[in-house]
Amino acid sequence: MLSKIKTRQTTLGLSTRQLARDIGVSPSLLSMVLTGKRSPSKRLSVSLKGWLNEPVSSDAVNPSAIYGRFISEKRSQLAKLTAKFYVAKLAPFATWCERYPLPDVREIKREHVSDFLNYIRSGRRVRAGGTRPLSNGALKLHHQTLRTFFNFVGDTCNTPDGWKNPVDGIKVKGSQAQTLEYSNAEIKRMFEIVDSNPDELLRLRNRAILTVLLNSAMRASELLAVNVANIGTDGRIKVTGKGIEQRVATIGDSGLESVRIYLDCRGNHGGALWQTFAGDRLTADGLRGLPDRVEANDPDAFPDGLYAHRFRHTAITTLLRARGGCLCGRYSAMQGTQTHRLR
């Protein structure tokens, strides 16, 4: 794989620093991997393979070229994570068009889009026991982004008379999954798993992250952007949500206490609130790794999955119950309830 990366890097005229920026890793780390001084992690390997599969054609009406223009526009208009979402959903389609091949985006028909959706439904990430197919909800996201992409084609390309969006008329069943909150048993178990970590700093950091997520209803991006200086003495934090929307989140007494204990152990009360061992700000990939590791420790305890955004649903549901006077001892079945309870 390294030889393919170097060949493509040379073809595109990318420096190691530019490539590192494109895939979101440290230039020094990527340099060590490319020179064979260090083996790539599993996550870096996935990022590099994804980059190798990204389309590169520059033909004006080629799907890859239109994809590039579409993503450039989205990056100039939308939040970084939203633009990243479009990349994740559309890059596989542009690559698939090159392999089909479909050299002219204006000639893509409804049957081509249907073929792609059938292809992508089988899933591309290999899991233990085989490849996990996409859920209805995940497939619906590909369907919706393709519709947006072809609207862009119609607006920006010289399409023939009578051209129609090829996604129109294709029906994809949406997700039937309910928005679930974590149960008392799940919350208790995730804290037990986190508390079993022998490294004190990681244990306290991860416990604080879980507590703040359960208390504040923050999005993952909001959580990661918090600096120590942002936290008021009353536990209130001004955060920037989707786009440029600002609001105030509250981490509560238990959140303040868990953060204080973590910072005392860290010995550094400045900079980013959530940091790695190297003192860098915790990344989105790093945060996703926390629920992944907890779930892997006891998958049977989390039948509906474990992911950061579900903490937001749990916190909001708990808050609504509290405002309605029916908190009903939300965490009363858990050991050490007052450490985690929303206040």
N, C-alpha and C positions, 0 to 999 in steps of 0.2 A: 504493500500500500504506500510506503514512503516514496518509492520511485515514481509512482503515479502522481503523488502530491507534488513532488519536485518538478516533474515534467509539466504539469498543468500550471503550477506557479510561474514557471519560466515562460510558458505560452502566453499567460495573461499579464506578464510583467509585474507581478506582485512581489513586494518585499516581504520578508518574514513579519515585520511589524504590521503591514497592511493586511496580510492573511490572518494574523492573530486578532486584529480588530474585527475582521469580517466574521470570524467564528466565535468571538467573545472569550479569548483566553489570554493569558500573560505572554507577551513576546518572548521573554526569557525562557519560559516553560516550553513554548512551541519550538524555539531554537534548539533546546536540548533534545527534544523528541526527534526533530528533523536530522540532527547530526548523530543520532544513535546513542547519545549519552544517557538517555532516560526513556523508559518504555511508556507509551501513552496509557492513561487511565481508560477505563471502560467508557466513561462519559466523553472524554476527548476523542476516543476512537469513533464514537457515534457521530460527533460533530464533524470530524474529518471526512467520514464516509458520506455524510449528508452534503458536505461542500463538494466532494467529488461528483456527486450526482446532480448538482445544480446545473441548469442549462447555461450555455455560453454563446449561442448564436447571436449575430448582430444584424441579420437580414431584417429590413424594415417591417415586413409583414409576418415574420416568423413568430410563432407563439412565445418563444423565449425572449425575443426582442421586446415584444409588447409587454410581457411579464416584467421585464426590467424597467420599462418606463412606468408601468403601473405601480411597482414597489417604490420607485424613486418618488413618485407623487405622494404615495401614502406616508412615506417617511418624512416628507416635508410638512404634512398636515396633521398627523396623528401622533399619539404617544408612542414611545419606543416599543413597549410591549404589544400594543395593538398592531403596529407595523410588523412586528415579529410574528404575530398570529397569521397575517396574510402571507408572509413568506412560507410558513410551515404548511399552509393549506394549498398554496398555488404552485410552489416549486415542483412538487411531484407531478402536477399536471403538465407543466411546461416540459419537463424531462420526458414524460410519457409521450408527448406530441412529437418530440424529436425521434423517439424510437419507433413510432407507429409506422412510417413517418407522416406528419401533417405539417408541411412547410409554410402554409398560408393560413393564418388564423381566421381569415374571412371565409374559408371553405370548410371550417369545422361545423359539422351538422349535429343534430340532436342525437343520432345514433352513436356518434363518436363520444359525446359526453356520457351517454349511458354506458358505453363500453368502459370508459375510464372509471366511472363510479362502481361498476362491477369489479374492476381490477383493484381499486383501492379498498373496497369493502373487506377483502381477504386479510388486510392488515400487513404492515411492513416491518413491525418490530418483533423479533423472535423472542419468545418467552420460553420458560421451562415447559417442556411438553409440546412445543410447536409454536406456530404463529397465531396470535390472538386476533380474531376478526374484529372489525370496527363495530361499535354499537350503532343503533339507529341514530342516536343523537350526534355521534361523531361524524357519521356519513352526512347528516343534514348540514353540518358546518361546511363540509367540502362543497355541497350543493349550493349553499347560500353564497359562499365566496366566489364560486364559478359564475353565478348570476351577476354579481357585482363586477367581476372581471370582464365579462362580455358586454355589460353596459358600457364599460370603459372603452372596449373595442368599438362599439357603435358610435361613441362620442368622438373618438380621436382618429379612427381609421377611415379611409375612403372606401366604404362598403358599397356593394352593388345595390341597385334598386330592389326593394322587396326583402332585403336582408332582415332577419329576425334573430333575436337572442336565442341561441340553440338550447339554452337551459329551460326556456319557457315550455311549459307543458310536461316537463319531467317531474313526477311526484316522488318525494322521498318521505317516508314515514318518520316523524319526529320521535324523540326519546320519550319513553313511557315512565322513565325513572322519576321518582318523587325527590324533591329537595329534602334531604334527610339531615336531621341534627344528630350529633353524637349522643349516644345513650350514656347514662351514669356509669354503666359497666365498662363501656369503651373508654370513657375519660379516665376512670380509675386505672384501667389496664395500661393506657398509654403513659401515665405518670409512673406506674410501677416499672415499666420498661426503661423509661428515661432515667429513673433513679438508680437503675442497676448498672449504669455506666461507671466504670472504675475511675475514669478521669474526672476529677472534681470540677474543673473549669467547664468542660463540655456538659457535665451533668447539670450544673447550675445555669449555664446559658440556655440549654434546651428546655429546662424546667421553666425558666423565665419566659421563653418564647411561647410555650404552650399556654402559660397563664395569661400573658398579654393578649394572645389571639382569642382565648375564651372570653376575656373581659371586654375587649375593645371593639370587636367586629371590624377590625382593619382588614383591608385587602393585603395580599402578600407584598405588592409593590409599595404600599404605604408603610408597612411594617419595616421593610428593608431600608427605606429612606430616612428613618428616624435617627437623629443624632442625640447624644446624651443631653446636650444643651436645650433641646426642644421640649424636654419633659418638665412641666411645671410642678411645683410642690404639691399641688392638689391632684396630680396625676393626669392632667389634661394635656393633650398634644394637638397642635395644629398640623394637619396632614393635607397633602395634595392628592386628590383622587384621580379618577379618569380625566384625561385632558388637563385642564388647569383648575378644576373644581376644588375648592378648599373647604374643609370642615374641621370640627374639633372632635377628637376621639378621647375617651377616658379609659385609662387602664386600671383604675380602682386601687383600693388600699393593698389588696393582695398582689396586684401587678407592680405597684411601687416597691413593695417589700421584696419581691422576687428579683426585681431589677437591681435594687440596692445590694442584695446579697451577692449577686453575680458580679457587679462592678467592684465590690470590695475584694472579691477573690481575684478578679482580673488585675486589680491594682492600677487601672487606668480609667479615670472618670471623664475622659474627653473623646471627641471624635464620634465615629459611628457607634450606635448603641450595640449592634450585633456585629461582632468581629470574628475573624478566623484566628488561628494560632499565630499567623504572620502579622496580625494587626490590620489586615485589609477588611473592607466592608464585606459582610456576608452577601453572596450573590443569590439570584433567584434559583440557580441550580443547587447551590448549597442548602437553601431552605427546603427545596423539594426533596433533597436527600434525607431530611429528618423524618418526615412521615413515612417515606419509603423504607427506611431502616427499622422504624418502629413496627410497621406492618409486617415486614419480613421476619421479625422476631417471633410474632404470634399471629399469622394470617387468619386463623379461625376466629380470633377475637374481634375482627373488623370485617364482617361479611359484606358490607356495602362500600368498602374501600376507605383509605385514609389519605386525605389530601388537604392542603392548606386552606382552600377556599371554603371547605365545609365547616371550618371553625367560625367563619363569618356568619353562616346560616345559623349555627348553634347559638352564637352570642346574640344575634338579633332576635331569635325565637325566645331565648331566655329573658331578654329585656322586655319584649312585648308581654310576656307572662307576668313579669314583675310589675309593669305599669297597670296591668289589668287586675292586680291583686291576687294573682294565682300562681305565684312562684312555687308554692307547694313544696318547699324543701328540695329544690332542683338537684342539689348534690348531697342530700342527706344520707344517701346509701353509701357514700364514699368515705374512706378513711382520710382524715385530715381535710374535711370539707371546706373549712374556712380559708384554706390556702388558695383555693381555686374559685370560690364563689364570686359571681359578678356583684359589684357594689357600686 
